[in-house]
Amino acid sequence: MIDRVAAELEETVDRIFDLAIEMETEDGVIWVYGPGDDSVIAFTPFGIENLPELIEMDRGHAR
């Protein structure tokens, strides 16, 4: 899931993950839990729309 979003946005999975862990459910990120301790991060369409803005904000902080 995150791999596809990273590819669409031409970013690394690590960068998208770092941004996503700071996002709230209201921002469009969800955790999908499987059996045991397995879980993956996923995005709603709204979350995917938010990511380019978060990437730009992150770039601004890096300067």
PyMOL commands that set and color helices and strands:
alter all, ss='L'
color gray80, all
select helices_A, chain A and resi 2-8+13-20+25-27+45-62
alter helices_A, ss='H'
color red, helices_A
select strands_A, chain A and resi 29-33+39-43
alter strands_A, ss='S'
color yellow, strands_A
deselect
rebuild
show_as cartoon
